[in-house]
Amino acid sequence: MSRILAISDIHGHVEGVKLLLQKAGYKPQTDKLFFVGDYIDKDPGTWQSLDYILERVQQGAKAIIGNLELWYLETIHEKGSSYRQEIGEWLHTLPTYLTDEDYLFVHAGIRPHIPISEQSRVDLLTIRKDFWGAEQTLPQKIIFGHTPTHMMGAKEGEIWCQPGRIGIDTGAKHHIRLTLVDLTNRCAYSCSTEKQRLYQDVRLSSW
């Protein structure tokens, strides 16, 4: 059976991603895997994450651009020395959103009451409370990251679920947790990103 899986805001935690995909029994031949942006930080030590994401995409996964990938394109390209042509060309091809069945995958969210085709890239990559704090009727369930879920009122390290919206950035960047969601089975695999418990305390939860 094909599943729809998604993960966002990795921020360099590739080993955590590998662990969660293994725990979930990810099968590239049948499962649909969506990467929802911010694979890196501004720390050059995280930039090798882009190689890993590209490899997964070449094996069938889907990826969208996050605000930090846009930053990489706009700033590292100018500096030149650390910029890699292959990675840059690939990042330029990444869309700002993807749809599959009843889901819309976008890094930050959408501006309320505006058709997706008319959304600005700035909003898609950086919007916060104007999206998740607004009451709106949505044609698709939106899967997004960018804003750590505890900032929206979820319990620290857990996903944020509201009608029509699921926030999946559980704070990996902030040393909390990294989460892979299985949308088909309404469950989530997560691990700690605390420095003292890095990639430990693996959990399976449902909603």
Backbone as JSON Lines, residues from 0, in Angstrom:
{"i":0,"aa":"M","n":[0.83,-1.19,0.0],"ca":[0.0,0.0,0.0],"c":[0.87,1.24,0.0]}
{"i":1,"aa":"S","n":[0.57,2.17,-0.87],"ca":[1.33,3.42,-0.93],"c":[0.92,4.35,0.2]}
{"i":2,"aa":"R","n":[1.91,4.95,0.83],"ca":[1.65,5.93,1.89],"c":[2.14,7.3,1.46]}
{"i":3,"aa":"I","n":[1.58,8.35,2.07],"ca":[2.05,9.71,1.86],"c":[2.77,10.13,3.13]}
{"i":4,"aa":"L","n":[4.08,10.38,3.01],"ca":[4.94,10.77,4.13],"c":[5.45,12.18,3.9]}
{"i":5,"aa":"A","n":[5.71,12.9,4.99],"ca":[6.23,14.26,4.84],"c":[7.12,14.62,6.02]}
{"i":6,"aa":"I","n":[8.13,15.45,5.74],"ca":[9.04,15.94,6.77],"c":[9.51,17.33,6.37]}
{"i":7,"aa":"S","n":[9.67,18.21,7.34],"ca":[10.1,19.57,7.03],"c":[11.14,20.04,8.04]}
{"i":8,"aa":"D","n":[11.78,21.15,7.71],"ca":[12.68,21.85,8.65],"c":[13.69,20.9,9.27]}
{"i":9,"aa":"I","n":[14.45,20.27,8.4],"ca":[15.48,19.32,8.81],"c":[16.68,20.05,9.41]}
{"i":10,"aa":"H","n":[17.03,21.19,8.82],"ca":[18.11,22.04,9.33],"c":[19.4,21.26,9.59]}
{"i":11,"aa":"G","n":[19.75,20.41,8.64],"ca":[21.02,19.69,8.73],"c":[20.97,18.35,9.42]}
{"i":12,"aa":"H","n":[19.83,17.98,10.0],"ca":[19.74,16.73,10.76],"c":[19.46,15.53,9.86]}
{"i":13,"aa":"V","n":[20.39,15.28,8.93],"ca":[20.22,14.19,7.97],"c":[20.2,12.83,8.66]}
{"i":14,"aa":"E","n":[21.05,12.66,9.67],"ca":[21.07,11.36,10.35],"c":[19.74,11.08,11.02]}
{"i":15,"aa":"G","n":[19.09,12.1,11.51],"ca":[17.75,11.94,12.07],"c":[16.74,11.55,11.02]}
{"i":16,"aa":"V","n":[16.84,12.14,9.84],"ca":[15.94,11.79,8.74],"c":[16.12,10.33,8.36]}
{"i":17,"aa":"K","n":[17.36,9.9,8.22],"ca":[17.64,8.51,7.87],"c":[17.03,7.56,8.9]}
{"i":18,"aa":"L","n":[17.19,7.9,10.17],"ca":[16.66,7.07,11.24],"c":[15.13,6.97,11.16]}
{"i":19,"aa":"L","n":[14.47,8.1,10.97],"ca":[13.0,8.1,10.95],"c":[12.46,7.38,9.73]}
{"i":20,"aa":"L","n":[13.11,7.53,8.59],"ca":[12.67,6.81,7.39],"c":[12.83,5.3,7.59]}
{"i":21,"aa":"Q","n":[13.92,4.92,8.28],"ca":[14.13,3.49,8.57],"c":[13.06,2.98,9.53]}
{"i":22,"aa":"K","n":[12.76,3.76,10.55],"ca":[11.74,3.35,11.53],"c":[10.36,3.24,10.87]}
{"i":23,"aa":"A","n":[10.11,4.1,9.9],"ca":[8.82,4.09,9.2],"c":[8.75,3.02,8.12]}
{"i":24,"aa":"G","n":[9.88,2.37,7.83],"ca":[9.9,1.37,6.77],"c":[9.66,1.98,5.39]}
{"i":25,"aa":"Y","n":[10.25,3.14,5.16],"ca":[10.05,3.86,3.89],"c":[10.5,3.02,2.7]}
{"i":26,"aa":"K","n":[9.62,2.93,1.71],"ca":[9.91,2.21,0.47],"c":[9.77,3.16,-0.71]}
{"i":27,"aa":"P","n":[10.89,3.6,-1.29],"ca":[10.83,4.57,-2.38],"c":[10.0,4.1,-3.57]}
{"i":28,"aa":"Q","n":[9.89,2.79,-3.75],"ca":[9.17,2.28,-4.91],"c":[7.65,2.47,-4.78]}
{"i":29,"aa":"T","n":[7.16,2.53,-3.56],"ca":[5.71,2.61,-3.36],"c":[5.27,3.83,-2.57]}
{"i":30,"aa":"D","n":[6.05,4.27,-1.58],"ca":[5.64,5.4,-0.75],"c":[5.9,6.73,-1.45]}
{"i":31,"aa":"K","n":[5.07,7.7,-1.15],"ca":[5.27,9.07,-1.63],"c":[5.86,9.88,-0.48]}
{"i":32,"aa":"L","n":[7.06,10.42,-0.69],"ca":[7.75,11.17,0.34],"c":[7.89,12.63,-0.09]}
{"i":33,"aa":"F","n":[7.43,13.54,0.78],"ca":[7.5,14.97,0.49],"c":[8.41,15.66,1.5]}
{"i":34,"aa":"F","n":[9.41,16.39,0.97],"ca":[10.28,17.23,1.79],"c":[9.76,18.66,1.68]}
{"i":35,"aa":"V","n":[9.51,19.29,2.86],"ca":[8.74,20.54,2.87],"c":[9.6,21.75,3.23]}
{"i":36,"aa":"G","n":[10.86,21.75,2.8],"ca":[11.7,22.94,2.89],"c":[12.55,23.06,4.14]}
{"i":37,"aa":"D","n":[13.52,23.98,4.06],"ca":[14.5,24.26,5.11],"c":[15.29,23.01,5.49]}
{"i":38,"aa":"Y","n":[16.09,22.58,4.53],"ca":[16.95,21.41,4.72],"c":[18.27,21.8,5.36]}
{"i":39,"aa":"I","n":[18.56,23.1,5.37],"ca":[19.85,23.62,5.85],"c":[19.63,24.75,6.84]}
{"i":40,"aa":"D","n":[20.74,25.18,7.44],"ca":[20.81,26.42,8.21],"c":[21.86,27.31,7.51]}
{"i":41,"aa":"K","n":[22.13,28.44,8.12],"ca":[23.18,29.3,7.57],"c":[24.57,28.81,7.92]}
{"i":42,"aa":"D","n":[24.65,27.81,8.79],"ca":[25.91,27.16,9.13],"c":[26.34,26.26,7.96]}
{"i":43,"aa":"P","n":[27.51,26.5,7.37],"ca":[27.95,25.67,6.23],"c":[28.0,24.18,6.55]}
{"i":44,"aa":"G","n":[28.1,23.83,7.83],"ca":[28.13,22.42,8.2],"c":[26.85,21.68,7.9]}
{"i":45,"aa":"T","n":[25.77,22.42,7.64],"ca":[24.49,21.79,7.32],"c":[24.25,21.65,5.83]}
{"i":46,"aa":"W","n":[25.1,22.24,5.02],"ca":[24.79,22.32,3.59],"c":[24.86,20.98,2.87]}
{"i":47,"aa":"Q","n":[25.57,20.0,3.45],"ca":[25.62,18.69,2.81],"c":[24.26,18.02,2.83]}
{"i":48,"aa":"S","n":[23.33,18.54,3.62],"ca":[21.96,18.02,3.62],"c":[21.35,18.1,2.23]}
{"i":49,"aa":"L","n":[21.74,19.09,1.47],"ca":[21.17,19.25,0.13],"c":[21.52,18.07,-0.77]}
{"i":50,"aa":"D","n":[22.72,17.51,-0.6],"ca":[23.09,16.33,-1.38],"c":[22.16,15.16,-1.05]}
{"i":51,"aa":"Y","n":[21.87,15.0,0.23],"ca":[21.0,13.9,0.65],"c":[19.59,14.07,0.1]}
{"i":52,"aa":"I","n":[19.05,15.27,0.19],"ca":[17.69,15.51,-0.31],"c":[17.65,15.29,-1.82]}
{"i":53,"aa":"L","n":[18.67,15.77,-2.54],"ca":[18.72,15.57,-3.99],"c":[18.75,14.08,-4.32]}
{"i":54,"aa":"E","n":[19.5,13.3,-3.58],"ca":[19.55,11.85,-3.83],"c":[18.18,11.22,-3.64]}
{"i":55,"aa":"R","n":[17.48,11.64,-2.59],"ca":[16.13,11.09,-2.36],"c":[15.18,11.49,-3.48]}
{"i":56,"aa":"V","n":[15.3,12.7,-3.95],"ca":[14.45,13.16,-5.05],"c":[14.74,12.35,-6.31]}
{"i":57,"aa":"Q","n":[16.0,12.08,-6.55],"ca":[16.37,11.27,-7.72],"c":[15.82,9.86,-7.62]}
{"i":58,"aa":"Q","n":[15.51,9.43,-6.4],"ca":[14.93,8.1,-6.18],"c":[13.4,8.14,-6.15]}
{"i":59,"aa":"G","n":[12.82,9.33,-6.32],"ca":[11.37,9.41,-6.42],"c":[10.66,10.32,-5.44]}
{"i":60,"aa":"A","n":[11.38,10.81,-4.43],"ca":[10.75,11.73,-3.48],"c":[10.49,13.08,-4.15]}
{"i":61,"aa":"K","n":[9.68,13.91,-3.5],"ca":[9.37,15.25,-3.99],"c":[9.86,16.27,-2.98]}
{"i":62,"aa":"A","n":[10.28,17.43,-3.45],"ca":[10.77,18.47,-2.55],"c":[10.32,19.84,-3.01]}
{"i":63,"aa":"I","n":[10.09,20.73,-2.04],"ca":[9.81,22.13,-2.35],"c":[10.9,22.99,-1.72]}
{"i":64,"aa":"I","n":[10.96,24.23,-2.12],"ca":[11.97,25.13,-1.6],"c":[11.49,25.78,-0.31]}
{"i":65,"aa":"G","n":[12.43,25.99,0.62],"ca":[12.15,26.71,1.84],"c":[12.86,28.05,1.82]}
{"i":66,"aa":"N","n":[12.6,28.88,2.81],"ca":[13.23,30.19,2.83],"c":[14.75,30.11,2.96]}
{"i":67,"aa":"L","n":[15.26,29.06,3.61],"ca":[16.71,28.95,3.73],"c":[17.38,28.47,2.45]}
{"i":68,"aa":"E","n":[16.68,27.67,1.66],"ca":[17.22,27.32,0.34],"c":[17.25,28.55,-0.57]}
{"i":69,"aa":"L","n":[16.23,29.4,-0.44],"ca":[16.22,30.64,-1.21],"c":[17.38,31.54,-0.76]}
{"i":70,"aa":"W","n":[17.59,31.6,0.54],"ca":[18.74,32.37,1.06],"c":[20.04,31.83,0.49]}
{"i":71,"aa":"Y","n":[20.18,30.53,0.45],"ca":[21.39,29.91,-0.08],"c":[21.62,30.34,-1.53]}
{"i":72,"aa":"L","n":[20.56,30.28,-2.32],"ca":[20.68,30.66,-3.72],"c":[21.08,32.12,-3.87]}
{"i":73,"aa":"E","n":[20.49,32.96,-3.05],"ca":[20.68,34.4,-3.22],"c":[21.99,34.92,-2.62]}
{"i":74,"aa":"T","n":[22.52,34.24,-1.61],"ca":[23.71,34.75,-0.93],"c":[24.96,33.94,-1.23]}
{"i":75,"aa":"I","n":[24.86,32.62,-1.19],"ca":[26.05,31.81,-1.43],"c":[26.48,31.91,-2.89]}
{"i":76,"aa":"H","n":[25.5,32.03,-3.77],"ca":[25.84,32.19,-5.19],"c":[26.67,33.45,-5.4]}
{"i":77,"aa":"E","n":[26.34,34.5,-4.66],"ca":[27.07,35.75,-4.8],"c":[28.5,35.61,-4.27]}
{"i":78,"aa":"K","n":[28.64,34.86,-3.18],"ca":[29.97,34.68,-2.6],"c":[30.83,33.76,-3.47]}
{"i":79,"aa":"G","n":[30.17,32.79,-4.08],"ca":[30.85,31.97,-5.07],"c":[31.66,30.81,-4.54]}
{"i":80,"aa":"S","n":[32.47,31.0,-3.52],"ca":[33.46,29.99,-3.14],"c":[32.85,28.66,-2.69]}
{"i":81,"aa":"S","n":[31.71,28.73,-1.96],"ca":[31.12,27.5,-1.44],"c":[29.95,27.01,-2.28]}
{"i":82,"aa":"Y","n":[29.66,27.71,-3.35],"ca":[28.49,27.4,-4.16],"c":[28.8,26.26,-5.12]}
{"i":83,"aa":"R","n":[27.92,25.3,-5.2],"ca":[28.1,24.18,-6.11],"c":[27.06,24.26,-7.21]}
{"i":84,"aa":"Q","n":[27.52,24.23,-8.43],"ca":[26.66,24.45,-9.58],"c":[25.51,23.46,-9.65]}
{"i":85,"aa":"E","n":[25.8,22.19,-9.44],"ca":[24.76,21.16,-9.54],"c":[23.65,21.41,-8.53]}
{"i":86,"aa":"I","n":[24.04,21.7,-7.29],"ca":[23.05,21.94,-6.24],"c":[22.26,23.21,-6.55]}
{"i":87,"aa":"G","n":[22.94,24.24,-6.99],"ca":[22.25,25.49,-7.33],"c":[21.24,25.31,-8.45]}
{"i":88,"aa":"E","n":[21.62,24.58,-9.47],"ca":[20.71,24.36,-10.59],"c":[19.48,23.57,-10.13]}
{"i":89,"aa":"W","n":[19.7,22.59,-9.25],"ca":[18.57,21.81,-8.74],"c":[17.65,22.67,-7.89]}
{"i":90,"aa":"L","n":[18.22,23.48,-7.0],"ca":[17.39,24.33,-6.15],"c":[16.53,25.27,-6.98]}
{"i":91,"aa":"H","n":[17.06,25.74,-8.08],"ca":[16.29,26.63,-8.95],"c":[15.05,25.94,-9.53]}
{"i":92,"aa":"T","n":[15.08,24.62,-9.58],"ca":[13.94,23.89,-10.16],"c":[12.85,23.58,-9.13]}
{"i":93,"aa":"L","n":[13.15,23.77,-7.84],"ca":[12.18,23.39,-6.82],"c":[10.97,24.31,-6.81]}
{"i":94,"aa":"P","n":[9.77,23.74,-6.75],"ca":[8.56,24.57,-6.7],"c":[8.35,25.13,-5.3]}
{"i":95,"aa":"T","n":[7.43,26.09,-5.18],"ca":[7.1,26.66,-3.88],"c":[5.98,25.88,-3.19]}
{"i":96,"aa":"Y","n":[5.3,25.02,-3.93],"ca":[4.29,24.16,-3.32],"c":[4.05,22.96,-4.22]}
{"i":97,"aa":"L","n":[3.47,21.91,-3.63],"ca":[3.09,20.72,-4.38],"c":[1.74,20.25,-3.87]}
{"i":98,"aa":"T","n":[1.01,19.56,-4.72],"ca":[-0.26,18.98,-4.3],"c":[-0.25,17.49,-4.59]}
{"i":99,"aa":"D","n":[-0.98,16.74,-3.77],"ca":[-1.14,15.31,-3.98],"c":[-2.43,14.88,-3.29]}
{"i":100,"aa":"E","n":[-3.34,14.33,-4.06],"ca":[-4.64,13.92,-3.55],"c":[-5.29,15.11,-2.84]}
{"i":101,"aa":"D","n":[-5.58,14.98,-1.55],"ca":[-6.26,16.05,-0.83],"c":[-5.3,16.96,-0.08]}
{"i":102,"aa":"Y","n":[-4.0,16.87,-0.36],"ca":[-3.01,17.63,0.4],"c":[-2.32,18.69,-0.46]}
{"i":103,"aa":"L","n":[-1.99,19.8,0.19],"ca":[-1.15,20.83,-0.39],"c":[0.05,21.0,0.53]}
{"i":104,"aa":"F","n":[1.25,20.82,-0.03],"ca":[2.48,20.93,0.74],"c":[3.13,22.28,0.44]}
{"i":105,"aa":"V","n":[3.37,23.07,1.48],"ca":[3.96,24.39,1.31],"c":[4.83,24.65,2.53]}
{"i":106,"aa":"H","n":[5.93,25.38,2.36],"ca":[6.85,25.52,3.47],"c":[6.26,26.28,4.66]}
{"i":107,"aa":"A","n":[5.7,27.46,4.42],"ca":[5.25,28.29,5.54],"c":[3.73,28.4,5.66]}
{"i":108,"aa":"G","n":[3.02,28.38,4.54],"ca":[1.57,28.54,4.56],"c":[1.1,29.38,3.38]}
{"i":109,"aa":"I","n":[-0.14,29.8,3.44],"ca":[-0.7,30.61,2.36],"c":[-1.41,31.82,2.94]}
{"i":110,"aa":"R","n":[-1.49,32.87,2.15],"ca":[-2.26,34.05,2.53],"c":[-3.74,33.71,2.42]}
{"i":111,"aa":"P","n":[-4.52,33.92,3.5],"ca":[-5.93,33.52,3.47],"c":[-6.72,34.2,2.34]}
{"i":112,"aa":"H","n":[-7.64,33.42,1.78],"ca":[-8.62,33.9,0.82],"c":[-8.02,34.34,-0.53]}
{"i":113,"aa":"I","n":[-6.81,33.84,-0.83],"ca":[-6.18,34.12,-2.12],"c":[-5.92,32.79,-2.8]}
{"i":114,"aa":"P","n":[-6.32,32.61,-4.07],"ca":[-6.07,31.35,-4.77],"c":[-4.58,31.01,-4.76]}
{"i":115,"aa":"I","n":[-4.27,29.73,-4.71],"ca":[-2.88,29.3,-4.62],"c":[-2.07,29.82,-5.81]}
{"i":116,"aa":"S","n":[-2.68,29.92,-6.96],"ca":[-1.96,30.39,-8.15],"c":[-1.59,31.87,-8.06]}
{"i":117,"aa":"E","n":[-2.21,32.59,-7.13],"ca":[-1.94,34.01,-6.98],"c":[-1.15,34.34,-5.72]}
{"i":118,"aa":"Q","n":[-0.73,33.32,-5.0],"ca":[0.05,33.55,-3.78],"c":[1.45,34.08,-4.13]}
{"i":119,"aa":"S","n":[1.99,34.94,-3.29],"ca":[3.35,35.43,-3.5],"c":[4.35,34.43,-2.94]}
{"i":120,"aa":"R","n":[5.52,34.4,-3.52],"ca":[6.56,33.5,-3.03],"c":[6.95,33.87,-1.6]}
{"i":121,"aa":"V","n":[6.96,35.15,-1.29],"ca":[7.3,35.58,0.06],"c":[6.35,34.97,1.08]}
{"i":122,"aa":"D","n":[5.06,35.0,0.8],"ca":[4.1,34.41,1.72],"c":[4.27,32.9,1.82]}
{"i":123,"aa":"L","n":[4.42,32.23,0.7],"ca":[4.54,30.78,0.7],"c":[5.75,30.3,1.51]}
{"i":124,"aa":"L","n":[6.8,31.12,1.55],"ca":[8.03,30.72,2.21],"c":[8.2,31.29,3.61]}
{"i":125,"aa":"T","n":[7.43,32.35,3.96],"ca":[7.71,33.02,5.24],"c":[6.5,33.38,6.08]}
{"i":126,"aa":"I","n":[5.28,33.23,5.58],"ca":[4.11,33.65,6.35],"c":[4.02,32.86,7.66]}
{"i":127,"aa":"R","n":[3.52,33.52,8.69],"ca":[3.36,32.84,9.97],"c":[1.93,32.98,10.47]}
{"i":128,"aa":"K","n":[1.69,33.83,11.47],"ca":[0.39,33.84,12.14],"c":[-0.75,34.28,11.23]}
{"i":129,"aa":"D","n":[-0.46,35.08,10.22],"ca":[-1.52,35.47,9.28],"c":[-2.12,34.25,8.6]}
{"i":130,"aa":"F","n":[-1.35,33.16,8.55],"ca":[-1.87,31.9,8.0],"c":[-2.44,31.02,9.08]}
{"i":131,"aa":"W","n":[-1.58,30.59,10.03],"ca":[-2.05,29.58,10.98],"c":[-2.98,30.14,12.04]}
{"i":132,"aa":"G","n":[-2.97,31.46,12.21],"ca":[-3.86,32.06,13.2],"c":[-5.19,32.51,12.64]}
{"i":133,"aa":"A","n":[-5.41,32.33,11.32],"ca":[-6.62,32.83,10.67],"c":[-7.67,31.73,10.53]}
{"i":134,"aa":"E","n":[-8.91,32.11,10.65],"ca":[-10.02,31.2,10.38],"c":[-10.26,31.21,8.88]}
{"i":135,"aa":"Q","n":[-10.28,30.06,8.27],"ca":[-10.51,30.0,6.84],"c":[-10.94,28.6,6.43]}
{"i":136,"aa":"T","n":[-11.7,28.55,5.36],"ca":[-12.11,27.28,4.78],"c":[-11.17,26.96,3.63]}
{"i":137,"aa":"L","n":[-10.53,25.8,3.69],"ca":[-9.51,25.46,2.72],"c":[-9.95,24.27,1.87]}
{"i":138,"aa":"P","n":[-9.69,24.32,0.55],"ca":[-10.1,23.22,-0.32],"c":[-9.27,21.97,-0.12]}
{"i":139,"aa":"Q","n":[-8.03,22.12,0.38],"ca":[-7.15,20.98,0.61],"c":[-6.56,21.08,2.01]}
{"i":140,"aa":"K","n":[-6.13,19.97,2.54],"ca":[-5.44,19.99,3.84],"c":[-4.01,20.45,3.6]}
{"i":141,"aa":"I","n":[-3.6,21.48,4.3],"ca":[-2.28,22.07,4.07],"c":[-1.28,21.49,5.07]}
{"i":142,"aa":"I","n":[-0.18,20.97,4.55],"ca":[0.91,20.43,5.34],"c":[2.05,21.43,5.25]}
{"i":143,"aa":"F","n":[2.48,21.96,6.39],"ca":[3.46,23.06,6.36],"c":[4.44,22.95,7.51]}
{"i":144,"aa":"G","n":[5.54,23.7,7.39],"ca":[6.55,23.78,8.43],"c":[6.8,25.23,8.79]}
{"i":145,"aa":"H","n":[8.07,25.6,8.87],"ca":[8.55,26.97,9.06],"c":[8.35,27.49,10.49]}
{"i":146,"aa":"T","n":[7.14,27.43,11.01],"ca":[6.89,27.87,12.37],"c":[6.9,26.66,13.31]}
{"i":147,"aa":"P","n":[7.83,26.61,14.27],"ca":[7.83,25.48,15.2],"c":[6.47,25.34,15.89]}
{"i":148,"aa":"T","n":[6.03,24.12,16.01],"ca":[4.66,23.89,16.47],"c":[4.4,24.41,17.87]}
{"i":149,"aa":"H","n":[5.4,24.41,18.75],"ca":[5.16,24.91,20.11],"c":[4.86,26.4,20.12]}
{"i":150,"aa":"M","n":[5.28,27.13,19.07],"ca":[4.97,28.54,18.96],"c":[3.51,28.77,18.57]}
{"i":151,"aa":"M","n":[2.86,27.72,18.1],"ca":[1.46,27.82,17.71],"c":[0.53,27.22,18.78]}
{"i":152,"aa":"G","n":[1.12,26.77,19.88],"ca":[0.31,26.25,20.97],"c":[0.32,24.75,21.15]}
{"i":153,"aa":"A","n":[1.03,24.03,20.28],"ca":[1.13,22.58,20.43],"c":[2.1,22.25,21.57]}
{"i":154,"aa":"K","n":[1.97,21.06,22.1],"ca":[2.92,20.6,23.09],"c":[4.29,20.51,22.45]}
{"i":155,"aa":"E","n":[5.34,20.89,23.18],"ca":[6.68,20.93,22.61],"c":[7.06,19.58,22.0]}
{"i":156,"aa":"G","n":[7.49,19.62,20.73],"ca":[7.93,18.4,20.05],"c":[6.84,17.61,19.37]}
{"i":157,"aa":"E","n":[5.59,18.1,19.42],"ca":[4.48,17.4,18.77],"c":[3.93,18.22,17.61]}
{"i":158,"aa":"I","n":[3.3,17.53,16.66],"ca":[2.74,18.23,15.51],"c":[1.53,19.06,15.93]}
{"i":159,"aa":"W","n":[1.18,20.02,15.1],"ca":[0.06,20.94,15.34],"c":[-1.04,20.6,14.36]}
{"i":160,"aa":"C","n":[-2.19,20.19,14.88],"ca":[-3.31,19.8,14.01],"c":[-4.51,20.7,14.23]}
{"i":161,"aa":"Q","n":[-4.99,21.26,13.15],"ca":[-6.22,22.04,13.14],"c":[-7.0,21.65,11.89]}
{"i":162,"aa":"P","n":[-8.29,21.94,11.84],"ca":[-9.05,21.6,10.62],"c":[-8.4,22.19,9.37]}
{"i":163,"aa":"G","n":[-8.03,21.31,8.46],"ca":[-7.46,21.76,7.19],"c":[-5.99,22.09,7.21]}
{"i":164,"aa":"R","n":[-5.33,21.96,8.38],"ca":[-3.92,22.34,8.47],"c":[-3.18,21.44,9.45]}
{"i":165,"aa":"I","n":[-1.97,21.03,9.07],"ca":[-1.11,20.28,9.97],"c":[0.3,20.89,9.9]}
{"i":166,"aa":"G","n":[0.76,21.4,11.04],"ca":[2.12,21.93,11.14],"c":[3.07,20.83,11.6]}
{"i":167,"aa":"I","n":[4.16,20.64,10.86],"ca":[5.04,19.49,11.13],"c":[6.47,19.88,11.5]}
{"i":168,"aa":"D","n":[6.74,21.17,11.7],"ca":[8.05,21.6,12.19],"c":[8.03,21.5,13.7]}
{"i":169,"aa":"T","n":[8.57,20.42,14.24],"ca":[8.52,20.19,15.68],"c":[9.8,20.64,16.39]}
{"i":170,"aa":"G","n":[10.53,21.55,15.76],"ca":[11.62,22.23,16.45],"c":[12.97,21.56,16.38]}
{"i":171,"aa":"A","n":[13.28,20.85,15.3],"ca":[14.6,20.23,15.19],"c":[15.71,21.27,15.29]}
{"i":172,"aa":"K","n":[15.51,22.41,14.69],"ca":[16.51,23.48,14.73],"c":[16.76,23.97,16.15]}
{"i":173,"aa":"H","n":[15.73,23.89,16.98],"ca":[15.79,24.42,18.34],"c":[16.09,23.34,19.38]}
{"i":174,"aa":"H","n":[16.67,22.23,18.9],"ca":[17.09,21.14,19.79],"c":[15.9,20.51,20.51]}
{"i":175,"aa":"I","n":[14.78,20.37,19.79],"ca":[13.6,19.75,20.38],"c":[13.39,18.39,19.74]}
{"i":176,"aa":"R","n":[12.64,18.32,18.61],"ca":[12.43,17.03,17.95],"c":[12.33,17.22,16.44]}
{"i":177,"aa":"L","n":[12.68,16.16,15.72],"ca":[12.5,16.06,14.27],"c":[11.4,15.04,14.02]}
{"i":178,"aa":"T","n":[10.46,15.36,13.13],"ca":[9.28,14.5,12.95],"c":[9.01,14.18,11.48]}
{"i":179,"aa":"L","n":[8.74,12.9,11.23],"ca":[8.27,12.41,9.94],"c":[6.81,12.01,10.11]}
{"i":180,"aa":"V","n":[5.92,12.59,9.31],"ca":[4.5,12.24,9.45],"c":[4.07,11.26,8.35]}
{"i":181,"aa":"D","n":[3.27,10.3,8.74],"ca":[2.62,9.36,7.83],"c":[1.17,9.81,7.73]}
{"i":182,"aa":"L","n":[0.86,10.56,6.69],"ca":[-0.47,11.14,6.55],"c":[-1.52,10.07,6.26]}
{"i":183,"aa":"T","n":[-1.12,9.02,5.6],"ca":[-2.06,7.95,5.25],"c":[-2.59,7.26,6.5]}
{"i":184,"aa":"N","n":[-1.7,6.99,7.43],"ca":[-2.07,6.26,8.64],"c":[-2.23,7.17,9.87]}
{"i":185,"aa":"R","n":[-2.14,8.47,9.66],"ca":[-2.32,9.46,10.73],"c":[-1.44,9.14,11.94]}
{"i":186,"aa":"C","n":[-0.14,9.01,11.65],"ca":[0.82,8.78,12.73],"c":[2.11,9.53,12.43]}
{"i":187,"aa":"A","n":[2.97,9.65,13.43],"ca":[4.2,10.41,13.29],"c":[5.35,9.7,13.99]}
{"i":188,"aa":"Y","n":[6.51,9.71,13.35],"ca":[7.74,9.17,13.91],"c":[8.63,10.36,14.25]}
{"i":189,"aa":"S","n":[9.18,10.38,15.45],"ca":[10.02,11.51,15.83],"c":[11.2,11.06,16.66]}
{"i":190,"aa":"C","n":[12.24,11.91,16.68],"ca":[13.41,11.66,17.51],"c":[13.89,12.98,18.1]}
{"i":191,"aa":"S","n":[14.63,12.88,19.16],"ca":[15.15,14.07,19.82],"c":[16.28,14.7,19.0]}
{"i":192,"aa":"T","n":[16.34,16.03,19.04],"ca":[17.51,16.73,18.48],"c":[18.24,17.51,19.58]}
{"i":193,"aa":"E","n":[17.96,17.16,20.84],"ca":[18.74,17.72,21.94],"c":[20.18,17.23,21.81]}
{"i":194,"aa":"K","n":[21.13,18.08,22.09],"ca":[22.53,17.7,21.93],"c":[22.9,16.49,22.79]}
{"i":195,"aa":"Q","n":[22.33,16.4,23.99],"ca":[22.66,15.3,24.89],"c":[21.96,14.0,24.51]}
{"i":196,"aa":"R","n":[20.88,14.1,23.71],"ca":[20.11,12.91,23.33],"c":[19.89,12.87,21.82]}
{"i":197,"aa":"L","n":[20.89,13.28,21.08],"ca":[20.75,13.46,19.64],"c":[20.32,12.15,18.96]}
{"i":198,"aa":"Y","n":[19.17,12.21,18.29],"ca":[18.59,11.09,17.53],"c":[18.22,9.9,18.43]}
{"i":199,"aa":"Q","n":[18.0,10.17,19.7],"ca":[17.53,9.15,20.62],"c":[16.05,9.41,20.94]}
{"i":200,"aa":"D","n":[15.51,8.65,21.86],"ca":[14.12,8.83,22.29],"c":[13.17,8.82,21.08]}
{"i":201,"aa":"V","n":[13.27,7.79,20.26],"ca":[12.41,7.68,19.08],"c":[10.98,7.34,19.53]}
{"i":202,"aa":"R","n":[10.02,8.06,18.99],"ca":[8.63,7.86,19.37],"c":[7.75,7.66,18.15]}
{"i":203,"aa":"L","n":[6.67,6.9,18.36],"ca":[5.62,6.76,17.37],"c":[4.34,7.23,18.04]}
{"i":204,"aa":"S","n":[3.7,8.23,17.45],"ca":[2.46,8.77,18.0],"c":[1.41,8.85,16.89]}
{"i":205,"aa":"S","n":[0.17,9.03,17.28],"ca":[-0.93,9.13,16.3],"c":[-1.81,10.3,16.66]}
{"i":206,"aa":"W","n":[-2.65,10.71,15.69],"ca":[-3.58,11.8,15.95],"c":[-4.92,11.52,15.32]}
